[in-house]
C-alpha cells in the first residue's frame, strides 16, 4: 500500500472511506475535474493520487446501444 500524506488521510476521514475505494467511485460518477473540486484538491493533486495509488483512469467511446462491463480481478489465496 502506498504511503499516504496528511491531506490524503484528511480526505479519507472526511468521506469515511479509503481513497482506493472513494476515488474510482467519484471519478466514474463525477469525472476528474468535479472530483477534484468535491475533494478540495487541484486536478494535479488528484492525478498524483491516482498514480500513487495505482488507480487507472481510462476513457472509451460507445456507440448507441453499446454497453461496457467492468470486471474485478480478485486474487484468491489457497491456504
Biopython code that builds the backbone (N, CA, C, O; Angstrom):
import numpy as np
from Bio.PDB.StructureBuilder import StructureBuilder

atoms = [
    (1, "UNK", "N", (0.838, -1.175, 0.000)),
    (1, "UNK", "CA", (0.000, 0.000, 0.000)),
    (1, "UNK", "C", (0.887, 1.244, 0.000)),
    (1, "UNK", "O", (1.926, 1.280, 0.660)),
    (2, "UNK", "N", (0.468, 2.250, -0.741)),
    (2, "UNK", "CA", (1.239, 3.479, -0.843)),
    (2, "UNK", "C", (1.152, 4.274, 0.461)),
    (2, "UNK", "O", (0.128, 4.273, 1.144)),
    (3, "UNK", "N", (2.231, 4.936, 0.778)),
    (3, "UNK", "CA", (2.238, 5.797, 1.958)),
    (3, "UNK", "C", (1.388, 7.023, 1.657)),
    (3, "UNK", "O", (1.506, 7.613, 0.584)),
    (4, "UNK", "N", (0.548, 7.402, 2.582)),
    (4, "UNK", "CA", (-0.394, 8.491, 2.351)),
    (4, "UNK", "C", (0.025, 9.757, 3.081)),
    (4, "UNK", "O", (0.571, 9.714, 4.183)),
    (5, "UNK", "N", (-0.248, 10.891, 2.429)),
    (5, "UNK", "CA", (0.054, 12.193, 3.016)),
    (5, "UNK", "C", (-1.026, 12.560, 4.034)),
    (5, "UNK", "O", (-2.055, 11.892, 4.140)),
    (6, "UNK", "N", (-0.772, 13.627, 4.774)),
    (6, "UNK", "CA", (-1.767, 14.104, 5.738)),
    (6, "UNK", "C", (-3.050, 14.520, 5.027)),
    (6, "UNK", "O", (-4.147, 14.269, 5.525)),
    (7, "UNK", "N", (-2.913, 15.156, 3.866)),
    (7, "UNK", "CA", (-4.092, 15.571, 3.111)),
    (7, "UNK", "C", (-4.905, 14.358, 2.661)),
    (7, "UNK", "O", (-6.135, 14.374, 2.717)),
    (8, "UNK", "N", (-4.222, 13.319, 2.219)),
    (8, "UNK", "CA", (-4.920, 12.089, 1.823)),
    (8, "UNK", "C", (-5.681, 11.510, 3.016)),
    (8, "UNK", "O", (-6.839, 11.113, 2.884)),
    (9, "UNK", "N", (-5.038, 11.464, 4.163)),
    (9, "UNK", "CA", (-5.677, 10.936, 5.374)),
    (9, "UNK", "C", (-6.872, 11.794, 5.780)),
    (9, "UNK", "O", (-7.895, 11.268, 6.217)),
    (10, "UNK", "N", (-6.743, 13.118, 5.635)),
    (10, "UNK", "CA", (-7.853, 14.013, 5.965)),
    (10, "UNK", "C", (-9.060, 13.767, 5.063)),
    (10, "UNK", "O", (-10.199, 13.769, 5.530)),
    (11, "UNK", "N", (-8.813, 13.556, 3.775)),
    (11, "UNK", "CA", (-9.906, 13.289, 2.835)),
    (11, "UNK", "C", (-10.572, 11.956, 3.172)),
    (11, "UNK", "O", (-11.797, 11.842, 3.146)),
    (12, "UNK", "N", (-9.757, 10.951, 3.487)),
    (12, "UNK", "CA", (-10.323, 9.652, 3.880)),
    (12, "UNK", "C", (-11.212, 9.798, 5.115)),
    (12, "UNK", "O", (-12.292, 9.212, 5.186)),
    (13, "UNK", "N", (-10.753, 10.575, 6.073)),
    (13, "UNK", "CA", (-11.520, 10.772, 7.305)),
    (13, "UNK", "C", (-12.814, 11.526, 7.012)),
    (13, "UNK", "O", (-13.870, 11.173, 7.537)),
    (14, "UNK", "N", (-12.739, 12.561, 6.179)),
    (14, "UNK", "CA", (-13.917, 13.364, 5.846)),
    (14, "UNK", "C", (-15.001, 12.524, 5.168)),
    (14, "UNK", "O", (-16.186, 12.669, 5.471)),
    (15, "UNK", "N", (-14.591, 11.642, 4.246)),
    (15, "UNK", "CA", (-15.548, 10.839, 3.488)),
    (15, "UNK", "C", (-15.757, 9.447, 4.091)),
    (15, "UNK", "O", (-16.584, 8.671, 3.612)),
    (16, "UNK", "N", (-15.004, 9.144, 5.136)),
    (16, "UNK", "CA", (-15.121, 7.869, 5.856)),
    (16, "UNK", "C", (-14.955, 6.655, 4.937)),
    (16, "UNK", "O", (-15.644, 5.646, 5.090)),
    (17, "UNK", "N", (-14.034, 6.772, 3.986)),
    (17, "UNK", "CA", (-13.740, 5.676, 3.049)),
    (17, "UNK", "C", (-12.275, 5.764, 2.642)),
    (17, "UNK", "O", (-11.733, 6.865, 2.550)),
    (18, "UNK", "N", (-11.628, 4.639, 2.398)),
    (18, "UNK", "CA", (-10.252, 4.690, 1.897)),
    (18, "UNK", "C", (-10.235, 5.248, 0.473)),
    (18, "UNK", "O", (-11.158, 5.007, -0.304)),
    (19, "UNK", "N", (-9.201, 5.981, 0.145)),
    (19, "UNK", "CA", (-9.090, 6.583, -1.186)),
    (19, "UNK", "C", (-9.140, 5.543, -2.299)),
    (19, "UNK", "O", (-9.644, 5.817, -3.389)),
    (20, "UNK", "N", (-8.621, 4.356, -2.026)),
    (20, "UNK", "CA", (-8.614, 3.298, -3.040)),
    (20, "UNK", "C", (-10.029, 2.922, -3.480)),
    (20, "UNK", "O", (-10.223, 2.443, -4.597)),
    (21, "UNK", "N", (-11.001, 3.133, -2.624)),
    (21, "UNK", "CA", (-12.412, 2.859, -2.952)),
    (21, "UNK", "C", (-13.147, 4.147, -3.353)),
    (21, "UNK", "O", (-13.985, 4.141, -4.255)),
    (22, "UNK", "N", (-12.823, 5.233, -2.678)),
    (22, "UNK", "CA", (-13.501, 6.506, -2.901)),
    (22, "UNK", "C", (-13.213, 7.092, -4.284)),
    (22, "UNK", "O", (-14.137, 7.481, -4.998)),
    (23, "UNK", "N", (-11.938, 7.156, -4.660)),
    (23, "UNK", "CA", (-11.573, 7.833, -5.902)),
    (23, "UNK", "C", (-12.175, 7.197, -7.154)),
    (23, "UNK", "O", (-12.748, 7.919, -7.971)),
    (24, "UNK", "N", (-12.072, 5.874, -7.344)),
    (24, "UNK", "CA", (-12.687, 5.308, -8.556)),
    (24, "UNK", "C", (-14.183, 5.595, -8.641)),
    (24, "UNK", "O", (-14.700, 5.906, -9.715)),
    (25, "UNK", "N", (-14.867, 5.492, -7.526)),
    (25, "UNK", "CA", (-16.305, 5.736, -7.499)),
    (25, "UNK", "C", (-16.626, 7.178, -7.890)),
    (25, "UNK", "O", (-17.503, 7.424, -8.718)),
    (26, "UNK", "N", (-15.914, 8.118, -7.293)),
    (26, "UNK", "CA", (-16.172, 9.529, -7.579)),
    (26, "UNK", "C", (-15.804, 9.899, -9.005)),
    (26, "UNK", "O", (-16.545, 10.625, -9.668)),
    (27, "UNK", "N", (-14.667, 9.409, -9.484)),
    (27, "UNK", "CA", (-14.241, 9.732, -10.851)),
    (27, "UNK", "C", (-15.237, 9.171, -11.859)),
    (27, "UNK", "O", (-15.553, 9.834, -12.846)),
    (28, "UNK", "N", (-15.732, 7.965, -11.624)),
    (28, "UNK", "CA", (-16.734, 7.382, -12.523)),
    (28, "UNK", "C", (-18.030, 8.180, -12.511)),
    (28, "UNK", "O", (-18.650, 8.377, -13.556)),
    (29, "UNK", "N", (-18.441, 8.637, -11.338)),
    (29, "UNK", "CA", (-19.712, 9.352, -11.211)),
    (29, "UNK", "C", (-19.622, 10.816, -11.627)),
    (29, "UNK", "O", (-20.535, 11.338, -12.267)),
    (30, "UNK", "N", (-18.521, 11.482, -11.266)),
    (30, "UNK", "CA", (-18.424, 12.931, -11.435)),
    (30, "UNK", "C", (-17.449, 13.392, -12.513)),
    (30, "UNK", "O", (-17.595, 14.488, -13.053)),
    (31, "UNK", "N", (-16.454, 12.559, -12.830)),
    (31, "UNK", "CA", (-15.378, 12.993, -13.718)),
    (31, "UNK", "C", (-14.219, 13.538, -12.895)),
    (31, "UNK", "O", (-14.340, 13.743, -11.687)),
    (32, "UNK", "N", (-13.097, 13.770, -13.564)),
    (32, "UNK", "CA", (-11.882, 14.191, -12.855)),
    (32, "UNK", "C", (-12.001, 15.590, -12.251)),
    (32, "UNK", "O", (-11.696, 15.782, -11.074)),
    (33, "UNK", "N", (-12.438, 16.560, -13.042)),
    (33, "UNK", "CA", (-12.496, 17.942, -12.548)),
    (33, "UNK", "C", (-13.445, 18.094, -11.371)),
    (33, "UNK", "O", (-13.094, 18.712, -10.366)),
    (34, "UNK", "N", (-14.647, 17.535, -11.488)),
    (34, "UNK", "CA", (-15.631, 17.655, -10.408)),
    (34, "UNK", "C", (-15.191, 16.886, -9.163)),
    (34, "UNK", "O", (-15.472, 17.308, -8.042)),
    (35, "UNK", "N", (-14.506, 15.765, -9.355)),
    (35, "UNK", "CA", (-13.996, 15.008, -8.208)),
    (35, "UNK", "C", (-12.962, 15.830, -7.457)),
    (35, "UNK", "O", (-13.008, 15.921, -6.230)),
    (36, "UNK", "N", (-12.030, 16.429, -8.190)),
    (36, "UNK", "CA", (-11.011, 17.265, -7.555)),
    (36, "UNK", "C", (-11.670, 18.407, -6.786)),
    (36, "UNK", "O", (-11.285, 18.706, -5.656)),
    (37, "UNK", "N", (-12.657, 19.037, -7.401)),
    (37, "UNK", "CA", (-13.357, 20.144, -6.745)),
    (37, "UNK", "C", (-14.078, 19.667, -5.480)),
    (37, "UNK", "O", (-14.004, 20.319, -4.438)),
    (38, "UNK", "N", (-14.765, 18.549, -5.572)),
    (38, "UNK", "CA", (-15.500, 17.991, -4.428)),
    (38, "UNK", "C", (-14.554, 17.635, -3.274)),
    (38, "UNK", "O", (-14.900, 17.800, -2.104)),
    (39, "UNK", "N", (-13.358, 17.144, -3.619)),
    (39, "UNK", "CA", (-12.382, 16.766, -2.592)),
    (39, "UNK", "C", (-11.625, 17.968, -2.042)),
    (39, "UNK", "O", (-10.993, 17.881, -0.990)),
    (40, "UNK", "N", (-11.689, 19.094, -2.757)),
    (40, "UNK", "CA", (-10.973, 20.286, -2.323)),
    (40, "UNK", "C", (-9.494, 20.253, -2.653)),
    (40, "UNK", "O", (-8.676, 20.834, -1.940)),
    (41, "UNK", "N", (-9.148, 19.559, -3.760)),
    (41, "UNK", "CA", (-7.753, 19.481, -4.206)),
    (41, "UNK", "C", (-7.679, 19.892, -5.675)),
    (41, "UNK", "O", (-8.699, 19.964, -6.360)),
    (42, "UNK", "N", (-6.475, 20.157, -6.146)),
    (42, "UNK", "CA", (-6.298, 20.506, -7.551)),
    (42, "UNK", "C", (-6.388, 19.253, -8.417)),
    (42, "UNK", "O", (-6.272, 18.130, -7.925)),
    (43, "UNK", "N", (-6.598, 19.469, -9.720)),
    (43, "UNK", "CA", (-6.618, 18.329, -10.641)),
    (43, "UNK", "C", (-5.250, 17.651, -10.667)),
    (43, "UNK", "O", (-5.161, 16.434, -10.831)),
    (44, "UNK", "N", (-4.195, 18.431, -10.507)),
    (44, "UNK", "CA", (-2.844, 17.855, -10.482)),
    (44, "UNK", "C", (-2.668, 16.949, -9.265)),
    (44, "UNK", "O", (-2.088, 15.869, -9.369)),
    (45, "UNK", "N", (-3.166, 17.387, -8.122)),
    (45, "UNK", "CA", (-3.080, 16.565, -6.907)),
    (45, "UNK", "C", (-3.879, 15.286, -7.071)),
    (45, "UNK", "O", (-3.406, 14.208, -6.713)),
    (46, "UNK", "N", (-5.086, 15.396, -7.610)),
    (46, "UNK", "CA", (-5.903, 14.208, -7.843)),
    (46, "UNK", "C", (-5.183, 13.253, -8.789)),
    (46, "UNK", "O", (-5.168, 12.046, -8.552)),
    (47, "UNK", "N", (-4.590, 13.776, -9.851)),
    (47, "UNK", "CA", (-3.842, 12.939, -10.789)),
    (47, "UNK", "C", (-2.681, 12.234, -10.111)),
    (47, "UNK", "O", (-2.418, 11.063, -10.381)),
    (48, "UNK", "N", (-1.982, 12.948, -9.225)),
    (48, "UNK", "CA", (-0.869, 12.357, -8.485)),
    (48, "UNK", "C", (-1.364, 11.244, -7.570)),
    (48, "UNK", "O", (-0.746, 10.182, -7.492)),
    (49, "UNK", "N", (-2.468, 11.479, -6.881)),
    (49, "UNK", "CA", (-3.030, 10.450, -6.001)),
    (49, "UNK", "C", (-3.402, 9.200, -6.789)),
    (49, "UNK", "O", (-3.104, 8.084, -6.364)),
    (50, "UNK", "N", (-4.050, 9.385, -7.930)),
    (50, "UNK", "CA", (-4.439, 8.236, -8.758)),
    (50, "UNK", "C", (-3.202, 7.441, -9.165)),
    (50, "UNK", "O", (-3.196, 6.212, -9.097)),
    (51, "UNK", "N", (-2.162, 8.144, -9.584)),
    (51, "UNK", "CA", (-0.911, 7.496, -9.981)),
    (51, "UNK", "C", (-0.278, 6.778, -8.791)),
    (51, "UNK", "O", (0.122, 5.619, -8.902)),
    (52, "UNK", "N", (-0.188, 7.463, -7.663)),
    (52, "UNK", "CA", (0.442, 6.909, -6.465)),
    (52, "UNK", "C", (-0.287, 5.663, -5.959)),
    (52, "UNK", "O", (0.343, 4.725, -5.471)),
    (53, "UNK", "N", (-1.614, 5.659, -6.075)),
    (53, "UNK", "CA", (-2.414, 4.540, -5.585)),
    (53, "UNK", "C", (-2.632, 3.457, -6.640)),
    (53, "UNK", "O", (-3.275, 2.442, -6.369)),
    (54, "UNK", "N", (-2.099, 3.672, -7.840)),
    (54, "UNK", "CA", (-2.217, 2.665, -8.900)),
    (54, "UNK", "C", (-3.612, 2.563, -9.492)),
    (54, "UNK", "O", (-3.995, 1.510, -10.003)),
    (55, "UNK", "N", (-4.376, 3.648, -9.428)),
    (55, "UNK", "CA", (-5.740, 3.660, -9.968)),
    (55, "UNK", "C", (-5.673, 4.135, -11.416)),
    (55, "UNK", "O", (-5.207, 5.240, -11.697)),
    (56, "UNK", "N", (-6.138, 3.303, -12.317)),
    (56, "UNK", "CA", (-6.113, 3.624, -13.744)),
    (56, "UNK", "C", (-7.423, 4.274, -14.162)),
    (56, "UNK", "O", (-8.504, 3.800, -13.814)),
    (57, "UNK", "N", (-7.314, 5.361, -14.908)),
    (57, "UNK", "CA", (-8.492, 6.021, -15.471)),
    (57, "UNK", "C", (-8.403, 5.853, -16.977)),
    (57, "UNK", "O", (-7.426, 6.259, -17.606)),
    (58, "UNK", "N", (-9.438, 5.249, -17.544)),
    (58, "UNK", "CA", (-9.464, 5.015, -18.988)),
    (58, "UNK", "C", (-10.716, 5.624, -19.572)),
    (58, "UNK", "O", (-11.770, 5.653, -18.936)),
    (59, "UNK", "N", (-10.586, 6.109, -20.787)),
    (59, "UNK", "CA", (-11.713, 6.711, -21.486)),
    (59, "UNK", "C", (-12.043, 5.879, -22.700)),
    (59, "UNK", "O", (-11.145, 5.471, -23.436)),
    (60, "UNK", "N", (-13.317, 5.620, -22.924)),
    (60, "UNK", "CA", (-13.725, 4.878, -24.105)),
    (60, "UNK", "C", (-14.931, 5.564, -24.729)),
    (60, "UNK", "O", (-15.635, 6.328, -24.068)),
    (61, "UNK", "N", (-15.162, 5.286, -25.999)),
    (61, "UNK", "CA", (-16.328, 5.816, -26.701)),
    (61, "UNK", "C", (-17.250, 4.656, -27.051)),
    (61, "UNK", "O", (-16.797, 3.628, -27.554)),
    (62, "UNK", "N", (-18.533, 4.820, -26.788)),
    (62, "UNK", "CA", (-19.517, 3.781, -27.071)),
    (62, "UNK", "C", (-20.529, 4.294, -28.087)),
    (62, "UNK", "O", (-20.987, 5.434, -28.002)),
    (63, "UNK", "N", (-20.868, 3.451, -29.039)),
    (63, "UNK", "CA", (-21.940, 3.765, -29.979)),
    (63, "UNK", "C", (-23.271, 3.593, -29.261)),
    (63, "UNK", "O", (-23.337, 2.916, -28.235)),
    (64, "UNK", "N", (-24.332, 4.197, -29.787)),
    (64, "UNK", "CA", (-25.650, 3.988, -29.179)),
    (64, "UNK", "C", (-25.972, 2.498, -29.091)),
    (64, "UNK", "O", (-25.775, 1.752, -30.050)),
    (65, "UNK", "N", (-26.459, 2.083, -27.952)),
    (65, "UNK", "CA", (-26.815, 0.685, -27.749)),
    (65, "UNK", "C", (-25.687, -0.177, -27.214)),
    (65, "UNK", "O", (-25.930, -1.305, -26.787)),
    (66, "UNK", "N", (-24.451, 0.326, -27.227)),
    (66, "UNK", "CA", (-23.329, -0.434, -26.690)),
    (66, "UNK", "C", (-23.261, -0.254, -25.176)),
    (66, "UNK", "O", (-23.679, 0.770, -24.635)),
    (67, "UNK", "N", (-22.732, -1.262, -24.515)),
    (67, "UNK", "CA", (-22.546, -1.216, -23.066)),
    (67, "UNK", "C", (-21.124, -1.621, -22.737)),
    (67, "UNK", "O", (-20.426, -2.220, -23.555)),
    (68, "UNK", "N", (-20.711, -1.292, -21.544)),
    (68, "UNK", "CA", (-19.405, -1.725, -21.062)),
    (68, "UNK", "C", (-19.604, -2.374, -19.696)),
    (68, "UNK", "O", (-20.435, -1.940, -18.898)),
    (69, "UNK", "N", (-18.838, -3.402, -19.449)),
    (69, "UNK", "CA", (-18.890, -4.096, -18.167)),
    (69, "UNK", "C", (-17.495, -4.060, -17.557)),
    (69, "UNK", "O", (-16.509, -4.375, -18.223)),
    (70, "UNK", "N", (-17.421, -3.681, -16.310)),
    (70, "UNK", "CA", (-16.149, -3.629, -15.603)),
    (70, "UNK", "C", (-16.083, -4.833, -14.682)),
    (70, "UNK", "O", (-16.966, -5.047, -13.851)),
    (71, "UNK", "N", (-15.025, -5.616, -14.841)),
    (71, "UNK", "CA", (-14.838, -6.798, -14.004)),
    (71, "UNK", "C", (-13.624, -6.589, -13.116)),
    (71, "UNK", "O", (-12.647, -5.954, -13.511)),
    (72, "UNK", "N", (-13.702, -7.123, -11.937)),
    (72, "UNK", "CA", (-12.609, -7.018, -10.986)),
    (72, "UNK", "C", (-11.878, -8.346, -10.908)),
    (72, "UNK", "O", (-12.495, -9.404, -10.779)),
    (73, "UNK", "N", (-10.557, -8.277, -10.987)),
    (73, "UNK", "CA", (-9.744, -9.479, -10.796)),
    (73, "UNK", "C", (-9.352, -9.547, -9.335)),
    (73, "UNK", "O", (-8.635, -8.683, -8.829)),
    (74, "UNK", "N", (-9.819, -10.560, -8.675)),
    (74, "UNK", "CA", (-9.527, -10.738, -7.253)),
    (74, "UNK", "C", (-8.607, -11.939, -7.106)),
    (74, "UNK", "O", (-8.899, -13.034, -7.586)),
    (75, "UNK", "N", (-7.500, -11.706, -6.438)),
    (75, "UNK", "CA", (-6.564, -12.808, -6.209)),
    (75, "UNK", "C", (-7.099, -13.689, -5.093)),
    (75, "UNK", "O", (-7.512, -13.204, -4.040)),
    (76, "UNK", "N", (-7.085, -14.979, -5.339)),
    (76, "UNK", "CA", (-7.516, -15.917, -4.311)),
    (76, "UNK", "C", (-6.294, -16.647, -3.786)),
    (76, "UNK", "O", (-5.445, -17.109, -4.549)),
    (77, "UNK", "N", (-6.227, -16.738, -2.484)),
    (77, "UNK", "CA", (-5.101, -17.432, -1.860)),
    (77, "UNK", "C", (-5.553, -18.798, -1.400)),
    (77, "UNK", "O", (-6.608, -18.956, -0.787)),
    (78, "UNK", "N", (-4.742, -19.765, -1.706)),
    (78, "UNK", "CA", (-5.031, -21.121, -1.253)),
    (78, "UNK", "C", (-4.172, -21.370, -0.026)),
    (78, "UNK", "O", (-2.950, -21.232, -0.081)),
    (79, "UNK", "N", (-4.794, -21.729, 1.060)),
    (79, "UNK", "CA", (-4.040, -21.860, 2.297)),
    (79, "UNK", "C", (-4.012, -23.242, 2.714)),
    (79, "UNK", "O", (-3.420, -23.564, 3.744)),
]
sb = StructureBuilder()
sb.init_structure("model")
sb.init_model(0)
sb.init_chain("A")
sb.init_seg("    ")
for serial, (resi, resn, name, xyz) in enumerate(atoms, 1):
    if name == "N":
        sb.init_residue(resn, " ", resi, " ")
    sb.init_atom(name, np.array(xyz, "f"), 0.0, 1.0, " ", f" {name:<3s}", serial, name[0])
structure = sb.get_structure()
